[in-house]
Amino acid sequence: MKRWPQFLLCLLLSSSIWLIHNLSQNYAGVVSVSVVAKSGLKGRAAVSRTAVSVSARCSATGFKLLQLKHNRRDVPVDIHAEDLVWAGDDRYYVSASEMAKYTSDIFGDGVTLITFLNQSYSFEFAPENNKTVPVLAVYSASFRPQYMSDGPMKLTPDSVTLYGEASKLAAVDKVLTRSINLPELRKSRSGVVKLVPPSGLRMSDHDVTWSLEVSRFVEVRSNVRIEVRGVPAGQRLSVYPSSAEAVFRCHFPAKGNPAESCVFYVDYEEFASSLSGRCVAHCDNLPESVIDWSLEPETFDCMVTEEE
């Protein structure tokens, strides 16, 4: 009788070892997971209305298959918008071949998909108030001598879609980036920056990629004549002063004088709509080598007279 406890202990131990050994082996079985789809569909809610049961035949250890069969919680899965096909109304479906890309997100690591039991899976995304606004970069930049930006900072994406209450959407016309500080630049820079989220609204993107092109320049100065364009027949538009000093900032090394190919002019329609008669000159045929230009003076007095 004294050996019975030892016998039962040995039996329990051997049974446990046998069970652990068997459950550690790989098996094929059918499992179902309740999936809530998350996506960035424009004009739609971020999360599907209800969960969808995704069933598949998979290969995994016995432990993993048991865990999946007894799991009762909804599993959120990020599905790319391009994988969701509109099926009418609020319904979007994902084909089994596309759903295969999300196997590890649905079933977890250590699971090999054999086949889905359905050809596609359908999710419903409710419509949501939305508005697309531009993204504006908040940055400060300084440059080493003879270096400058080769244009404004570029953002990708340059706009975001906001979601929320109509009254809150109406009050927002742009989204700003976090501050970017770029001191003493002598070469192009790029990076990723977070966006400042508007209160009470959801954004389609939470960060953007930025880039600022920096070039070495050489300054070229030249005296140019100010022409006029668009003057009606029978009238004459006089510009004072009739010439100005053009300051060109060109890519280093400079390739000739830009003033030899470009034309500076005042547009008659702008003069006609001006209250003061002062106009800003425009430049045409500017060479690609020119990064920036300015005129001294910046504005010109204009006067119209009848031709004799």
C-alpha positions in Angstrom: 0.0 0.0 0.0 2.9 2.3 0.6 3.9 2.1 -3.0 0.6 3.4 -4.4 1.4 7.1 -3.9 4.7 6.6 -5.6 3.0 4.7 -8.4 0.4 7.4 -8.9 3.1 10.1 -8.9 5.1 8.2 -11.5 1.9 7.7 -13.6 1.1 11.4 -13.4 4.6 12.4 -14.3 4.8 10.0 -17.2 1.4 11.2 -18.5 2.5 14.8 -18.2 5.7 14.1 -20.2 3.7 12.2 -22.8 1.1 15.0 -23.1 3.8 17.7 -23.3 5.7 15.7 -25.9 2.6 15.2 -28.0 1.3 18.8 -27.8 4.8 20.0 -28.8 4.4 18.2 -32.2 3.0 19.9 -35.3 -0.5 19.1 -36.3 -2.9 20.3 -38.9 -6.3 21.6 -37.8 -9.1 24.0 -38.5 -9.2 27.1 -36.3 -11.4 30.2 -36.3 -10.4 33.7 -35.1 -12.7 36.6 -34.6 -11.2 39.5 -36.6 -11.8 43.2 -36.3 -10.4 45.0 -39.4 -8.6 48.3 -39.1 -7.9 50.4 -42.2 -7.2 53.8 -43.6 -10.1 53.9 -46.1 -10.8 57.5 -46.9 -14.2 58.7 -45.7 -14.7 55.6 -43.5 -14.4 54.7 -39.9 -11.0 53.4 -38.8 -12.4 50.1 -37.4 -15.0 47.7 -39.0 -18.5 47.8 -37.5 -18.4 44.1 -36.3 -15.9 41.3 -36.0 -15.8 38.6 -38.7 -15.0 35.0 -38.1 -11.9 34.0 -40.2 -11.6 30.2 -40.5 -8.6 28.4 -41.9 -6.8 25.1 -41.9 -3.4 25.7 -40.3 -0.4 23.8 -39.2 1.0 24.5 -35.7 2.0 22.8 -32.5 -0.7 21.2 -30.4 -0.3 23.9 -27.8 -0.9 26.7 -30.4 -3.9 25.0 -31.9 -5.5 24.5 -28.4 -4.8 28.2 -27.6 -6.5 29.3 -30.9 -9.5 27.1 -30.4 -10.1 28.4 -26.9 -9.5 32.1 -27.8 -12.7 34.1 -27.6 -11.4 37.6 -27.9 -11.5 39.8 -31.0 -8.2 40.2 -32.8 -7.6 43.7 -34.4 -5.8 43.4 -37.8 -4.5 46.4 -39.8 -5.5 45.7 -43.4 -4.1 48.0 -46.2 -6.7 50.0 -48.0 -5.6 48.7 -51.3 -6.4 45.1 -50.2 -10.0 46.1 -49.4 -12.4 45.9 -52.5 -15.6 47.9 -52.3 -18.7 45.5 -52.5 -21.4 48.1 -52.3 -22.9 50.2 -49.5 -20.6 50.0 -46.5 -19.2 46.5 -47.4 -15.6 45.8 -48.4 -14.1 42.4 -48.9 -10.6 40.9 -48.8 -9.8 37.9 -51.0 -8.3 34.8 -49.4 -5.1 35.4 -51.4 -4.7 38.9 -50.0 -5.8 37.8 -46.5 -2.9 35.4 -46.5 -0.5 38.3 -46.1 -2.0 38.9 -42.6 -1.6 35.3 -41.4 0.7 36.1 -38.5 -1.4 39.1 -37.5 -4.5 36.9 -37.3 -3.2 33.6 -35.9 0.0 34.7 -34.3 3.6 33.5 -34.7 4.4 29.8 -35.2 1.3 29.1 -37.4 1.6 28.0 -41.0 -1.4 28.7 -43.2 -2.6 25.7 -45.3 -5.8 27.2 -46.8 -8.6 29.6 -45.8 -12.0 27.9 -45.7 -13.6 30.9 -47.6 -12.7 32.6 -50.9 -13.1 36.1 -49.3 -14.1 37.8 -46.1 -16.4 40.9 -45.9 -16.1 43.8 -43.5 -18.4 46.8 -43.0 -16.9 50.3 -42.5 -19.3 53.1 -41.5 -19.1 56.4 -43.3 -17.5 59.2 -41.3 -17.4 63.0 -41.6 -14.0 63.9 -43.1 -12.1 66.8 -44.6 -8.7 66.9 -46.4 -6.4 69.8 -45.3 -2.8 70.7 -46.3 0.2 70.0 -44.0 2.4 73.0 -43.3 6.0 72.5 -42.2 7.1 74.5 -39.1 10.9 74.8 -39.4 13.8 77.2 -39.0 16.9 76.8 -41.1 20.2 78.7 -41.3 22.9 78.2 -43.9 26.7 78.3 -44.2 28.0 81.2 -46.3 27.2 80.7 -50.0 24.6 78.0 -49.3 20.8 78.3 -49.5 17.7 76.2 -49.9 16.9 75.1 -53.4 13.2 75.7 -52.8 10.6 75.2 -50.0 10.6 72.2 -47.8 8.8 69.2 -49.4 6.4 67.1 -47.4 5.2 63.6 -48.2 2.2 63.4 -47.9 1.5 67.1 -48.2 -2.1 66.7 -47.0 -4.0 64.6 -44.5 -7.6 63.6 -44.1 -9.3 64.5 -40.8 -12.3 62.7 -39.3 -14.7 63.8 -36.6 -17.6 66.1 -35.9 -18.6 68.5 -38.6 -18.3 71.5 -36.4 -14.8 70.6 -35.4 -13.8 69.9 -39.0 -15.0 73.3 -40.1 -12.7 75.0 -37.6 -9.5 73.4 -39.0 -8.0 74.5 -42.4 -4.4 73.0 -42.0 -2.3 70.7 -39.9 1.2 71.7 -38.6 4.3 69.6 -38.1 6.3 69.6 -34.9 9.1 72.1 -35.0 12.2 71.3 -37.1 15.4 73.0 -36.4 18.1 73.0 -39.1 21.2 75.1 -38.2 24.3 75.8 -40.4 23.3 73.8 -43.4 25.7 73.0 -46.2 24.0 69.9 -47.6 20.5 68.6 -48.2 18.6 67.1 -45.3 15.6 64.8 -44.8 13.7 63.0 -42.0 10.4 62.2 -40.5 8.4 64.5 -38.2 5.3 64.1 -36.2 2.1 66.1 -36.9 0.3 68.2 -34.3 -3.1 66.5 -33.9 -6.1 68.8 -33.9 -8.1 68.4 -30.7 -11.0 65.9 -31.0 -10.2 64.8 -34.5 -8.7 61.7 -36.0 -6.0 62.0 -38.7 -5.2 59.7 -41.6 -1.5 60.1 -41.0 0.4 60.9 -37.8 3.8 61.8 -39.3 5.2 63.0 -42.6 8.5 62.7 -44.4 10.3 66.0 -45.1 13.2 67.0 -47.3 15.0 70.3 -47.8 17.4 70.6 -50.8 20.4 72.7 -50.2 22.8 74.0 -52.9 25.9 76.1 -53.1 25.2 79.4 -55.0 27.0 82.2 -56.6 25.5 85.7 -56.9 25.2 87.4 -60.3 24.1 91.0 -60.7 22.9 92.7 -63.9 21.0 95.9 -64.9 17.8 94.9 -66.8 15.0 96.8 -68.6 11.4 96.5 -67.3 9.0 95.7 -70.2 5.2 95.8 -70.3 2.7 93.1 -71.4 -1.0 93.0 -72.2 -1.5 96.7 -72.9 -4.7 97.3 -74.8 -4.5 98.9 -78.3 -4.5 102.7 -78.2 -2.9 102.9 -74.7 0.6 103.2 -73.4 1.8 102.0 -70.1 4.9 103.7 -68.7 7.0 102.2 -65.9 9.2 104.2 -63.5 12.0 103.4 -63.1 12.3 101.7 -66.5 15.2 99.6 -65.4 16.4 97.8 -62.3 19.2 95.8 -60.9 18.5 92.1 -61.0 20.2 89.9 -58.4 20.4 86.2 -59.4 21.5 83.4 -57.1 22.7 80.6 -59.3 23.9 77.1 -58.8 27.7 77.0 -58.4 29.5 77.3 -60.7 27.6 79.9 -62.6 27.0 79.3 -66.3 26.8 82.7 -67.9 24.7 85.7 -67.1 21.0 84.8 -66.7 19.9 88.3 -67.7 20.9 87.5 -71.3 18.0 85.1 -71.6 15.2 86.2 -69.2 12.7 89.0 -69.5 11.3 91.2 -66.7 7.9 92.8 -67.3 4.9 94.4 -65.7 1.4 93.0 -66.4 -1.3 95.5 -67.5 -4.1 93.6 -65.8 -2.4 93.8 -62.5 -1.9 97.5 -63.0 -5.6 97.9 -63.9 -6.6 96.2 -60.6 -4.1 98.1 -58.5 -5.3 101.0 -56.3 -2.0 102.7 -56.0 -0.6 102.1 -59.5 2.4 100.3 -58.0 3.2 96.9 -59.5 5.6 94.0 -59.0 7.6 92.9 -62.0 7.6 89.3 -63.2 10.3 87.2 -64.8 10.0 85.0 -67.9 12.5 82.5 -69.5 14.4 82.1 -66.3 17.3 79.6 -66.7 17.1 76.4 -64.6 20.5 77.2 -63.1 18.8 80.1 -61.2 17.7 79.2 -57.7 16.3 82.6 -56.7 16.1 86.1 -58.0 15.1 89.6 -56.9 14.9 93.1 -58.2 16.1 96.4 -56.7 13.7 98.2 -56.5 11.0 95.6 -55.8 8.0 97.6 -57.0 7.5 100.1 -59.9 5.2 103.1 -60.4 3.1 102.7 -63.5 1.1 105.3 -65.5 -1.2 104.8 -68.5 -1.6 107.3 -71.3 -3.4 107.5 -74.6 -1.3 107.0 -77.7 -1.3 109.8 -80.1 
